[in-house]
Amino acid sequence: MKKKKCLAWFVSDLKTLGGKITSQKFIIEKICNSFDKLYIVNTENLRFLKNANYFFENTKNIYSKKDFLINKKNSKLIMKNKNLKLPNNVEFFNPLNSQDFKNFMIDKDIVIINSFGRNLNELKIHFLLNNYNIKQIQISNFGNLQGALVPVKNLNLMAWINKLIHDSGHFFIVILSSLGLVPKIDIRFISNKKIVNGLKKGFKSYIFSKLNIFYYKKHIMINSKSYDLLFSDKPRIKNEKIVLLDIMLNHPEYIQMGSKSSAENTKKFYYKINKLLNYLSKAYKKKVVVCIHPKDNLKKKKQIFKNYEVVKYASQKNILKSFIVLFFDTSAIVDAIMLKKKIIFIKSRLMGKNSINFGMDYHKRAGVFKLDLENYKIENKEKFLNILNKSKEKYSDYIKSYLAPDGKNLGYEKIVKTIKRNFFN
């Protein structure tokens, strides 16, 4: 029986699905315009431990049923949140076990977009890919800075154990791929010019600092999804909102590294944030919209920001309409850099060490303005705008290195053409 060539997007679990759809919605839509069907495959039941994933923590798959539902009879994905709506030719597959996946593969020869992890618990998935000789691509077109999580205290033993488990899992899978026991990524599309240029210089300058080059057979440089959005769909850009890209102080990954905000500190933190937002809103006569993290609790954040609109899965469309964008540590800020918006990085001693480090990276490399939440003074609103506008001067360098390193070529077009040429001819 001749197998049908198919394209599938492998995701980690249902808990993170909403966030992944949001971050890659643009490329999903473009791929669906060029292929008959795109499968979304949930890999959580293909792991060694079904209810554990990142750093082996207990992660019972609780997702908001206000966002989407899984029909238990036919495993159909029913989207309830309009921001998560997918093209009609997307088909969801939720394998219950390895046998279920085997049945799925009987009549298919699939190429996958790899969007799951490389920790030890997910090693079983990598073995399955090897068993079926499945080709893989990876799309790293976010244009963000990749920071490494670190324990917040030198003497926090559990945090260091979590760090070791995470790093060793990554290292172990890379080694197994070199031995041919698990597959490598066939093609990695990447918008980070520095990595691609480093690879061109050869092994001598890169082999010891970037071990994961062995995990990818080929790197192809593309422009980021932020570039594609701006230059393909030509969206309407406005300057009508103060947009806050909110922080999730107690994000599970931060907790694993020993950082947890107390109820008292959280209250102090958001009191200061609300005060800042109130000033900016009145000074510039703009309404405020708060965009929260995909994993965050919408109901609780609406209570914290009771005077403002609070939304989930809508950062990009609000950035397009922003007058000023405020952020802490989110990679979503790259859309604002691409659009050359006025940006404020908020730094606070009430934030965790990792949050501060990630935000400071954008301050250092893109030149975004840094505001100390405990020690700031805006004496003149016009002068403050001048400061924010002046901070845009370094945006161009960041854009050339991380967002638009491939001239005027649309990234999604290069992705689609390469997949068809290499795997579907």
Beta strands, then each sheet from edge to edge (+ up, - down):
strand 1: 4-11
strand 2: 38-42
strand 3: 68-70
strand 4: 77-79
strand 5: 90-93
strand 6: 108-115
strand 7: 135-140
strand 8: 187-190
strand 9: 219-221
strand 10: 241-245
strand 11: 287-292
strand 12: 309-312
strand 13: 322-327
strand 14: 342-347
strand 15: 369-372
sheet 1: 5+ 2+ 1+ 6+ 7+ 8+ 9+
sheet 2: 3+ 4-
sheet 3: 12+ 11+ 10+ 13+ 14+ 15+
end
